[in-house]
Amino acid sequence: MKKVRTQITRGSGNVFLDLGFPPHEAAVMLLRCEIAEALRKWMTRKGLTQAQAAKRLGVVQPRISEVACNKVDKLSLDYLVGLCAKAGVSVALKLAA
């Protein structure tokens, strides 16, 4: 039996970059995912259903479903940051030059 050699490549820390997205798109997608995760944690911490969260945030439930299902390609960074502001979830951006 022939031995199969497995090669492991260390990830970059951004799964979207590792999947081949251009750097600018990968950065935005990662930020969207991180913000959506913060909103999901907020919903869990508060014990909210999607409908309750939507009512508190002043949006329709299908938009919260997109957050809950991590369909972040349908949501802009601006929109997600706005939801965080309404939820009282602080968002900080750290830049490195």
PDB file as gemmi writes it, atoms N, CA and C in Angstrom:
CRYST1    1.000    1.000    1.000  90.00  90.00  90.00 P 1                      
ATOM      1  N   MET A   1       0.831  -1.177   0.000  1.00  0.00           N  
ATOM      2  CA  MET A   1       0.000   0.000   0.000  1.00  0.00           C  
ATOM      3  C   MET A   1       0.881   1.248   0.000  1.00  0.00           C  
ATOM      4  N   LYS A   2       0.548   2.182  -0.874  1.00  0.00           N  
ATOM      5  CA  LYS A   2       1.322   3.409  -1.022  1.00  0.00           C  
ATOM      6  C   LYS A   2       0.930   4.399   0.076  1.00  0.00           C  
ATOM      7  N   LYS A   3       1.921   4.965   0.710  1.00  0.00           N  
ATOM      8  CA  LYS A   3       1.686   5.938   1.770  1.00  0.00           C  
ATOM      9  C   LYS A   3       1.332   7.289   1.153  1.00  0.00           C  
ATOM     10  N   VAL A   4       0.228   7.865   1.634  1.00  0.00           N  
ATOM     11  CA  VAL A   4      -0.206   9.168   1.144  1.00  0.00           C  
ATOM     12  C   VAL A   4       0.362  10.234   2.061  1.00  0.00           C  
ATOM     13  N   ARG A   5       0.966  11.212   1.462  1.00  0.00           N  
ATOM     14  CA  ARG A   5       1.559  12.304   2.229  1.00  0.00           C  
ATOM     15  C   ARG A   5       0.583  13.475   2.274  1.00  0.00           C  
ATOM     16  N   THR A   6       0.261  13.917   3.462  1.00  0.00           N  
ATOM     17  CA  THR A   6      -0.669  15.019   3.639  1.00  0.00           C  
ATOM     18  C   THR A   6       0.108  16.298   3.906  1.00  0.00           C  
ATOM     19  N   GLN A   7      -0.263  17.337   3.188  1.00  0.00           N  
ATOM     20  CA  GLN A   7       0.376  18.631   3.386  1.00  0.00           C  
ATOM     21  C   GLN A   7      -0.615  19.553   4.079  1.00  0.00           C  
ATOM     22  N   ILE A   8      -0.188  20.161   5.151  1.00  0.00           N  
ATOM     23  CA  ILE A   8      -1.031  21.098   5.888  1.00  0.00           C  
ATOM     24  C   ILE A   8      -0.478  22.493   5.690  1.00  0.00           C  
ATOM     25  N   THR A   9      -1.374  23.385   5.306  1.00  0.00           N  
ATOM     26  CA  THR A   9      -0.986  24.774   5.081  1.00  0.00           C  
ATOM     27  C   THR A   9      -1.632  25.623   6.165  1.00  0.00           C  
ATOM     28  N   ARG A  10      -0.842  26.439   6.834  1.00  0.00           N  
ATOM     29  CA  ARG A  10      -1.366  27.326   7.873  1.00  0.00           C  
ATOM     30  C   ARG A  10      -2.248  28.389   7.221  1.00  0.00           C  
ATOM     31  N   GLY A  11      -3.401  28.622   7.838  1.00  0.00           N  
ATOM     32  CA  GLY A  11      -4.325  29.631   7.340  1.00  0.00           C  
ATOM     33  C   GLY A  11      -3.822  31.031   7.604  1.00  0.00           C  
ATOM     34  N   SER A  12      -4.397  31.970   6.901  1.00  0.00           N  
ATOM     35  CA  SER A  12      -3.991  33.370   7.029  1.00  0.00           C  
ATOM     36  C   SER A  12      -4.671  34.071   8.203  1.00  0.00           C  
ATOM     37  N   GLY A  13      -5.710  33.440   8.749  1.00  0.00           N  
ATOM     38  CA  GLY A  13      -6.508  34.089   9.774  1.00  0.00           C  
ATOM     39  C   GLY A  13      -7.790  34.659   9.199  1.00  0.00           C  
ATOM     40  N   ASN A  14      -7.905  34.638   7.882  1.00  0.00           N  
ATOM     41  CA  ASN A  14      -9.120  35.076   7.197  1.00  0.00           C  
ATOM     42  C   ASN A  14      -9.521  33.972   6.232  1.00  0.00           C  
ATOM     43  N   VAL A  15     -10.565  33.252   6.581  1.00  0.00           N  
ATOM     44  CA  VAL A  15     -10.998  32.115   5.767  1.00  0.00           C  
ATOM     45  C   VAL A  15     -11.348  32.543   4.343  1.00  0.00           C  
ATOM     46  N   PHE A  16     -11.875  33.753   4.175  1.00  0.00           N  
ATOM     47  CA  PHE A  16     -12.261  34.221   2.850  1.00  0.00           C  
ATOM     48  C   PHE A  16     -11.036  34.451   1.964  1.00  0.00           C  
ATOM     49  N   LEU A  17      -9.979  34.935   2.557  1.00  0.00           N  
ATOM     50  CA  LEU A  17      -8.716  35.099   1.832  1.00  0.00           C  
ATOM     51  C   LEU A  17      -8.177  33.722   1.452  1.00  0.00           C  
ATOM     52  N   ASP A  18      -8.255  32.787   2.390  1.00  0.00           N  
ATOM     53  CA  ASP A  18      -7.778  31.428   2.126  1.00  0.00           C  
ATOM     54  C   ASP A  18      -8.590  30.746   1.030  1.00  0.00           C  
ATOM     55  N   LEU A  19      -9.862  31.138   0.886  1.00  0.00           N  
ATOM     56  CA  LEU A  19     -10.719  30.561  -0.154  1.00  0.00           C  
ATOM     57  C   LEU A  19     -10.505  31.202  -1.522  1.00  0.00           C  
ATOM     58  N   GLY A  20      -9.676  32.240  -1.565  1.00  0.00           N  
ATOM     59  CA  GLY A  20      -9.346  32.843  -2.850  1.00  0.00           C  
ATOM     60  C   GLY A  20     -10.039  34.156  -3.162  1.00  0.00           C  
ATOM     61  N   PHE A  21     -10.784  34.705  -2.197  1.00  0.00           N  
ATOM     62  CA  PHE A  21     -11.396  36.010  -2.433  1.00  0.00           C  
ATOM     63  C   PHE A  21     -10.294  37.053  -2.520  1.00  0.00           C  
ATOM     64  N   PRO A  22     -10.502  38.099  -3.324  1.00  0.00           N  
ATOM     65  CA  PRO A  22      -9.520  39.190  -3.356  1.00  0.00           C  
ATOM     66  C   PRO A  22      -9.397  39.794  -1.954  1.00  0.00           C  
ATOM     67  N   PRO A  23      -8.216  40.299  -1.604  1.00  0.00           N  
ATOM     68  CA  PRO A  23      -7.996  40.817  -0.244  1.00  0.00           C  
ATOM     69  C   PRO A  23      -9.031  41.825   0.238  1.00  0.00           C  
ATOM     70  N   HIS A  24      -9.447  42.749  -0.629  1.00  0.00           N  
ATOM     71  CA  HIS A  24     -10.409  43.762  -0.184  1.00  0.00           C  
ATOM     72  C   HIS A  24     -11.772  43.141   0.128  1.00  0.00           C  
ATOM     73  N   GLU A  25     -12.199  42.167  -0.661  1.00  0.00           N  
ATOM     74  CA  GLU A  25     -13.474  41.495  -0.397  1.00  0.00           C  
ATOM     75  C   GLU A  25     -13.374  40.606   0.835  1.00  0.00           C  
ATOM     76  N   ALA A  26     -12.257  39.921   0.989  1.00  0.00           N  
ATOM     77  CA  ALA A  26     -12.057  39.025   2.131  1.00  0.00           C  
ATOM     78  C   ALA A  26     -12.102  39.808   3.440  1.00  0.00           C  
ATOM     79  N   ALA A  27     -11.513  40.985   3.457  1.00  0.00           N  
ATOM     80  CA  ALA A  27     -11.501  41.806   4.669  1.00  0.00           C  
ATOM     81  C   ALA A  27     -12.917  42.225   5.053  1.00  0.00           C  
ATOM     82  N   VAL A  28     -13.695  42.648   4.077  1.00  0.00           N  
ATOM     83  CA  VAL A  28     -15.069  43.081   4.341  1.00  0.00           C  
ATOM     84  C   VAL A  28     -15.925  41.898   4.790  1.00  0.00           C  
ATOM     85  N   MET A  29     -15.794  40.763   4.139  1.00  0.00           N  
ATOM     86  CA  MET A  29     -16.582  39.591   4.504  1.00  0.00           C  
ATOM     87  C   MET A  29     -16.260  39.146   5.935  1.00  0.00           C  
ATOM     88  N   LEU A  30     -14.990  39.172   6.313  1.00  0.00           N  
ATOM     89  CA  LEU A  30     -14.617  38.784   7.670  1.00  0.00           C  
ATOM     90  C   LEU A  30     -15.220  39.740   8.693  1.00  0.00           C  
ATOM     91  N   LEU A  31     -15.163  41.026   8.419  1.00  0.00           N  
ATOM     92  CA  LEU A  31     -15.767  42.010   9.330  1.00  0.00           C  
ATOM     93  C   LEU A  31     -17.273  41.787   9.454  1.00  0.00           C  
ATOM     94  N   ARG A  32     -17.931  41.526   8.344  1.00  0.00           N  
ATOM     95  CA  ARG A  32     -19.376  41.259   8.383  1.00  0.00           C  
ATOM     96  C   ARG A  32     -19.678  40.053   9.269  1.00  0.00           C  
ATOM     97  N   CYS A  33     -18.911  38.998   9.108  1.00  0.00           N  
ATOM     98  CA  CYS A  33     -19.116  37.779   9.914  1.00  0.00           C  
ATOM     99  C   CYS A  33     -18.893  38.052  11.393  1.00  0.00           C  
ATOM    100  N   GLU A  34     -17.864  38.808  11.717  1.00  0.00           N  
ATOM    101  CA  GLU A  34     -17.575  39.118  13.118  1.00  0.00           C  
ATOM    102  C   GLU A  34     -18.689  39.950  13.747  1.00  0.00           C  
ATOM    103  N   ILE A  35     -19.225  40.895  12.996  1.00  0.00           N  
ATOM    104  CA  ILE A  35     -20.310  41.728  13.515  1.00  0.00           C  
ATOM    105  C   ILE A  35     -21.589  40.905  13.646  1.00  0.00           C  
ATOM    106  N   ALA A  36     -21.881  40.062  12.663  1.00  0.00           N  
ATOM    107  CA  ALA A  36     -23.063  39.198  12.740  1.00  0.00           C  
ATOM    108  C   ALA A  36     -22.968  38.270  13.946  1.00  0.00           C  
ATOM    109  N   GLU A  37     -21.775  37.765  14.225  1.00  0.00           N  
ATOM    110  CA  GLU A  37     -21.576  36.903  15.400  1.00  0.00           C  
ATOM    111  C   GLU A  37     -21.860  37.668  16.688  1.00  0.00           C  
ATOM    112  N   ALA A  38     -21.435  38.915  16.758  1.00  0.00           N  
ATOM    113  CA  ALA A  38     -21.708  39.738  17.941  1.00  0.00           C  
ATOM    114  C   ALA A  38     -23.216  39.938  18.114  1.00  0.00           C  
ATOM    115  N   LEU A  39     -23.925  40.128  17.019  1.00  0.00           N  
ATOM    116  CA  LEU A  39     -25.382  40.295  17.091  1.00  0.00           C  
ATOM    117  C   LEU A  39     -26.072  38.996  17.513  1.00  0.00           C  
ATOM    118  N   ARG A  40     -25.590  37.866  17.029  1.00  0.00           N  
ATOM    119  CA  ARG A  40     -26.161  36.578  17.443  1.00  0.00           C  
ATOM    120  C   ARG A  40     -25.933  36.348  18.939  1.00  0.00           C  
ATOM    121  N   LYS A  41     -24.751  36.702  19.424  1.00  0.00           N  
ATOM    122  CA  LYS A  41     -24.465  36.565  20.857  1.00  0.00           C  
ATOM    123  C   LYS A  41     -25.371  37.470  21.677  1.00  0.00           C  
ATOM    124  N   TRP A  42     -25.624  38.678  21.183  1.00  0.00           N  
ATOM    125  CA  TRP A  42     -26.529  39.605  21.854  1.00  0.00           C  
ATOM    126  C   TRP A  42     -27.926  39.001  21.951  1.00  0.00           C  
ATOM    127  N   MET A  43     -28.407  38.433  20.849  1.00  0.00           N  
ATOM    128  CA  MET A  43     -29.734  37.806  20.843  1.00  0.00           C  
ATOM    129  C   MET A  43     -29.795  36.659  21.855  1.00  0.00           C  
ATOM    130  N   THR A  44     -28.760  35.844  21.888  1.00  0.00           N  
ATOM    131  CA  THR A  44     -28.715  34.713  22.817  1.00  0.00           C  
ATOM    132  C   THR A  44     -28.666  35.198  24.262  1.00  0.00           C  
ATOM    133  N   ARG A  45     -27.820  36.187  24.520  1.00  0.00           N  
ATOM    134  CA  ARG A  45     -27.669  36.736  25.873  1.00  0.00           C  
ATOM    135  C   ARG A  45     -28.987  37.307  26.386  1.00  0.00           C  
ATOM    136  N   LYS A  46     -29.728  37.960  25.499  1.00  0.00           N  
ATOM    137  CA  LYS A  46     -31.008  38.572  25.864  1.00  0.00           C  
ATOM    138  C   LYS A  46     -32.164  37.571  25.804  1.00  0.00           C  
ATOM    139  N   GLY A  47     -31.909  36.380  25.244  1.00  0.00           N  
ATOM    140  CA  GLY A  47     -32.964  35.365  25.121  1.00  0.00           C  
ATOM    141  C   GLY A  47     -34.045  35.757  24.131  1.00  0.00           C  
ATOM    142  N   LEU A  48     -33.639  36.411  23.052  1.00  0.00           N  
ATOM    143  CA  LEU A  48     -34.602  36.923  22.071  1.00  0.00           C  
ATOM    144  C   LEU A  48     -34.814  35.957  20.916  1.00  0.00           C  
ATOM    145  N   THR A  49     -36.045  35.878  20.470  1.00  0.00           N  
ATOM    146  CA  THR A  49     -36.333  35.198  19.210  1.00  0.00           C  
ATOM    147  C   THR A  49     -35.980  36.162  18.088  1.00  0.00           C  
ATOM    148  N   GLN A  50     -35.962  35.677  16.873  1.00  0.00           N  
ATOM    149  CA  GLN A  50     -35.687  36.564  15.735  1.00  0.00           C  
ATOM    150  C   GLN A  50     -36.743  37.661  15.640  1.00  0.00           C  
ATOM    151  N   ALA A  51     -37.991  37.299  15.875  1.00  0.00           N  
ATOM    152  CA  ALA A  51     -39.080  38.290  15.796  1.00  0.00           C  
ATOM    153  C   ALA A  51     -38.914  39.358  16.877  1.00  0.00           C  
ATOM    154  N   GLN A  52     -38.561  38.948  18.091  1.00  0.00           N  
ATOM    155  CA  GLN A  52     -38.356  39.911  19.176  1.00  0.00           C  
ATOM    156  C   GLN A  52     -37.172  40.821  18.895  1.00  0.00           C  
ATOM    157  N   ALA A  53     -36.089  40.234  18.390  1.00  0.00           N  
ATOM    158  CA  ALA A  53     -34.907  41.037  18.051  1.00  0.00           C  
ATOM    159  C   ALA A  53     -35.246  42.032  16.955  1.00  0.00           C  
ATOM    160  N   ALA A  54     -35.987  41.596  15.952  1.00  0.00           N  
ATOM    161  CA  ALA A  54     -36.374  42.485  14.853  1.00  0.00           C  
ATOM    162  C   ALA A  54     -37.189  43.659  15.375  1.00  0.00           C  
ATOM    163  N   LYS A  55     -38.112  43.374  16.273  1.00  0.00           N  
ATOM    164  CA  LYS A  55     -38.947  44.443  16.829  1.00  0.00           C  
ATOM    165  C   LYS A  55     -38.095  45.441  17.617  1.00  0.00           C  
ATOM    166  N   ARG A  56     -37.176  44.940  18.446  1.00  0.00           N  
ATOM    167  CA  ARG A  56     -36.298  45.826  19.224  1.00  0.00           C  
ATOM    168  C   ARG A  56     -35.416  46.684  18.341  1.00  0.00           C  
ATOM    169  N   LEU A  57     -34.981  46.106  17.207  1.00  0.00           N  
ATOM    170  CA  LEU A  57     -34.054  46.821  16.328  1.00  0.00           C  
ATOM    171  C   LEU A  57     -34.768  47.621  15.241  1.00  0.00           C  
ATOM    172  N   GLY A  58     -36.081  47.484  15.153  1.00  0.00           N  
ATOM    173  CA  GLY A  58     -36.852  48.249  14.181  1.00  0.00           C  
ATOM    174  C   GLY A  58     -36.665  47.778  12.745  1.00  0.00           C  
ATOM    175  N   VAL A  59     -36.472  46.480  12.577  1.00  0.00           N  
ATOM    176  CA  VAL A  59     -36.319  45.907  11.234  1.00  0.00           C  
ATOM    177  C   VAL A  59     -37.279  44.733  11.096  1.00  0.00           C  
ATOM    178  N   VAL A  60     -37.384  44.194   9.892  1.00  0.00           N  
ATOM    179  CA  VAL A  60     -38.250  43.038   9.679  1.00  0.00           C  
ATOM    180  C   VAL A  60     -37.500  41.757  10.044  1.00  0.00           C  
ATOM    181  N   GLN A  61     -38.261  40.746  10.444  1.00  0.00           N  
ATOM    182  CA  GLN A  61     -37.676  39.493  10.899  1.00  0.00           C  
ATOM    183  C   GLN A  61     -36.779  38.823   9.861  1.00  0.00           C  
ATOM    184  N   PRO A  62     -37.124  38.849   8.555  1.00  0.00           N  
ATOM    185  CA  PRO A  62     -36.226  38.206   7.586  1.00  0.00           C  
ATOM    186  C   PRO A  62     -34.799  38.779   7.586  1.00  0.00           C  
ATOM    187  N   ARG A  63     -34.647  40.043   7.938  1.00  0.00           N  
ATOM    188  CA  ARG A  63     -33.296  40.628   8.019  1.00  0.00           C  
ATOM    189  C   ARG A  63     -32.530  40.022   9.192  1.00  0.00           C  
ATOM    190  N   ILE A  64     -33.223  39.775  10.299  1.00  0.00           N  
ATOM    191  CA  ILE A  64     -32.584  39.141  11.446  1.00  0.00           C  
ATOM    192  C   ILE A  64     -32.258  37.686  11.122  1.00  0.00           C  
ATOM    193  N   SER A  65     -33.097  37.056  10.330  1.00  0.00           N  
ATOM    194  CA  SER A  65     -32.822  35.683   9.888  1.00  0.00           C  
ATOM    195  C   SER A  65     -31.523  35.632   9.087  1.00  0.00           C  
ATOM    196  N   GLU A  66     -31.286  36.648   8.269  1.00  0.00           N  
ATOM    197  CA  GLU A  66     -30.038  36.704   7.501  1.00  0.00           C  
ATOM    198  C   GLU A  66     -28.834  36.813   8.437  1.00  0.00           C  
ATOM    199  N   VAL A  67     -28.979  37.570   9.496  1.00  0.00           N  
ATOM    200  CA  VAL A  67     -27.904  37.671  10.493  1.00  0.00           C  
ATOM    201  C   VAL A  67     -27.725  36.324  11.181  1.00  0.00           C  
ATOM    202  N   ALA A  68     -28.846  35.730  11.614  1.00  0.00           N  
ATOM    203  CA  ALA A  68     -28.805  34.473  12.356  1.00  0.00           C  
ATOM    204  C   ALA A  68     -28.218  33.332  11.522  1.00  0.00           C  
ATOM    205  N   CYS A  69     -28.479  33.347  10.227  1.00  0.00           N  
ATOM    206  CA  CYS A  69     -27.982  32.292   9.334  1.00  0.00           C  
ATOM    207  C   CYS A  69     -26.643  32.651   8.700  1.00  0.00           C  
ATOM    208  N   ASN A  70     -26.064  33.768   9.127  1.00  0.00           N  
ATOM    209  CA  ASN A  70     -24.760  34.234   8.636  1.00  0.00           C  
ATOM    210  C   ASN A  70     -24.746  34.483   7.125  1.00  0.00           C  
ATOM    211  N   LYS A  71     -25.856  34.962   6.596  1.00  0.00           N  
ATOM    212  CA  LYS A  71     -25.925  35.317   5.187  1.00  0.00           C  
ATOM    213  C   LYS A  71     -25.448  36.759   5.021  1.00  0.00           C  
ATOM    214  N   VAL A  72     -24.206  36.976   5.408  1.00  0.00           N  
ATOM    215  CA  VAL A  72     -23.667  38.332   5.467  1.00  0.00           C  
ATOM    216  C   VAL A  72     -23.414  38.953   4.103  1.00  0.00           C  
ATOM    217  N   ASP A  73     -23.407  38.147   3.064  1.00  0.00           N  
ATOM    218  CA  ASP A  73     -23.228  38.705   1.726  1.00  0.00           C  
ATOM    219  C   ASP A  73     -24.420  39.581   1.344  1.00  0.00           C  
ATOM    220  N   LYS A  74     -25.540  39.438   2.054  1.00  0.00           N  
ATOM    221  CA  LYS A  74     -26.741  40.225   1.770  1.00  0.00           C  
ATOM    222  C   LYS A  74     -26.818  41.492   2.619  1.00  0.00           C  
ATOM    223  N   LEU A  75     -25.850  41.669   3.538  1.00  0.00           N  
ATOM    224  CA  LEU A  75     -25.891  42.765   4.490  1.00  0.00           C  
ATOM    225  C   LEU A  75     -24.631  43.618   4.376  1.00  0.00           C  
ATOM    226  N   SER A  76     -24.814  44.927   4.365  1.00  0.00           N  
ATOM    227  CA  SER A  76     -23.646  45.818   4.280  1.00  0.00           C  
ATOM    228  C   SER A  76     -23.045  46.015   5.669  1.00  0.00           C  
ATOM    229  N   LEU A  77     -21.787  46.411   5.688  1.00  0.00           N  
ATOM    230  CA  LEU A  77     -21.134  46.741   6.954  1.00  0.00           C  
ATOM    231  C   LEU A  77     -21.887  47.865   7.657  1.00  0.00           C  
ATOM    232  N   ASP A  78     -22.304  48.852   6.906  1.00  0.00           N  
ATOM    233  CA  ASP A  78     -23.026  49.991   7.457  1.00  0.00           C  
ATOM    234  C   ASP A  78     -24.310  49.528   8.146  1.00  0.00           C  
ATOM    235  N   TYR A  79     -25.036  48.636   7.512  1.00  0.00           N  
ATOM    236  CA  TYR A  79     -26.288  48.121   8.057  1.00  0.00           C  
ATOM    237  C   TYR A  79     -26.018  47.350   9.351  1.00  0.00           C  
ATOM    238  N   LEU A  80     -25.015  46.478   9.332  1.00  0.00           N  
ATOM    239  CA  LEU A  80     -24.688  45.671  10.511  1.00  0.00           C  
ATOM    240  C   LEU A  80     -24.213  46.538  11.675  1.00  0.00           C  
ATOM    241  N   VAL A  81     -23.406  47.551  11.392  1.00  0.00           N  
ATOM    242  CA  VAL A  81     -22.953  48.463  12.449  1.00  0.00           C  
ATOM    243  C   VAL A  81     -24.147  49.220  13.025  1.00  0.00           C  
ATOM    244  N   GLY A  82     -25.077  49.603  12.162  1.00  0.00           N  
ATOM    245  CA  GLY A  82     -26.297  50.279  12.622  1.00  0.00           C  
ATOM    246  C   GLY A  82     -27.120  49.397  13.551  1.00  0.00           C  
ATOM    247  N   LEU A  83     -27.237  48.105  13.224  1.00  0.00           N  
ATOM    248  CA  LEU A  83     -27.956  47.177  14.096  1.00  0.00           C  
ATOM    249  C   LEU A  83     -27.263  47.073  15.450  1.00  0.00           C  
ATOM    250  N   CYS A  84     -25.947  47.016  15.433  1.00  0.00           N  
ATOM    251  CA  CYS A  84     -25.190  46.955  16.683  1.00  0.00           C  
ATOM    252  C   CYS A  84     -25.446  48.193  17.530  1.00  0.00           C  
ATOM    253  N   ALA A  85     -25.461  49.345  16.912  1.00  0.00           N  
ATOM    254  CA  ALA A  85     -25.710  50.591  17.643  1.00  0.00           C  
ATOM    255  C   ALA A  85     -27.089  50.547  18.299  1.00  0.00           C  
ATOM    256  N   LYS A  86     -28.083  50.065  17.578  1.00  0.00           N  
ATOM    257  CA  LYS A  86     -29.439  49.968  18.131  1.00  0.00           C  
ATOM    258  C   LYS A  86     -29.499  48.949  19.274  1.00  0.00           C  
ATOM    259  N   ALA A  87     -28.680  47.900  19.180  1.00  0.00           N  
ATOM    260  CA  ALA A  87     -28.670  46.844  20.200  1.00  0.00           C  
ATOM    261  C   ALA A  87     -27.795  47.196  21.392  1.00  0.00           C  
ATOM    262  N   GLY A  88     -27.008  48.259  21.275  1.00  0.00           N  
ATOM    263  CA  GLY A  88     -26.094  48.622  22.344  1.00  0.00           C  
ATOM    264  C   GLY A  88     -24.836  47.767  22.343  1.00  0.00           C  
ATOM    265  N   VAL A  89     -24.531  47.191  21.203  1.00  0.00           N  
ATOM    266  CA  VAL A  89     -23.318  46.385  21.041  1.00  0.00           C  
ATOM    267  C   VAL A  89     -22.236  47.286  20.441  1.00  0.00           C  
ATOM    268  N   SER A  90     -21.149  47.487  21.158  1.00  0.00           N  
ATOM    269  CA  SER A  90     -20.126  48.397  20.661  1.00  0.00           C  
ATOM    270  C   SER A  90     -19.294  47.706  19.565  1.00  0.00           C  
ATOM    271  N   VAL A  91     -18.948  48.495  18.582  1.00  0.00           N  
ATOM    272  CA  VAL A  91     -18.140  48.025  17.463  1.00  0.00           C  
ATOM    273  C   VAL A  91     -16.874  48.872  17.425  1.00  0.00           C  
ATOM    274  N   ALA A  92     -15.730  48.207  17.365  1.00  0.00           N  
ATOM    275  CA  ALA A  92     -14.463  48.921  17.283  1.00  0.00           C  
ATOM    276  C   ALA A  92     -13.670  48.357  16.123  1.00  0.00           C  
ATOM    277  N   LEU A  93     -12.964  49.203  15.440  1.00  0.00           N  
ATOM    278  CA  LEU A  93     -12.145  48.810  14.307  1.00  0.00           C  
ATOM    279  C   LEU A  93     -10.693  49.136  14.651  1.00  0.00           C  
ATOM    280  N   LYS A  94      -9.833  48.158  14.527  1.00  0.00           N  
ATOM    281  CA  LYS A  94      -8.428  48.365  14.822  1.00  0.00           C  
ATOM    282  C   LYS A  94      -7.666  48.353  13.494  1.00  0.00           C  
ATOM    283  N   LEU A  95      -6.969  49.410  13.232  1.00  0.00           N  
ATOM    284  CA  LEU A  95      -6.220  49.533  11.986  1.00  0.00           C  
ATOM    285  C   LEU A  95      -4.752  49.347  12.232  1.00  0.00           C  
ATOM    286  N   ALA A  96      -4.099  48.711  11.289  1.00  0.00           N  
ATOM    287  CA  ALA A  96      -2.650  48.544  11.364  1.00  0.00           C  
ATOM    288  C   ALA A  96      -2.070  48.967  10.018  1.00  0.00           C  
ATOM    289  N   ALA A  97      -1.079  49.812  10.061  1.00  0.00           N  
ATOM    290  CA  ALA A  97      -0.485  50.308   8.827  1.00  0.00           C  
ATOM    291  C   ALA A  97       0.791  49.552   8.512  1.00  0.00           C  
TER     292      ALA A  97                                                      
END                                                                             
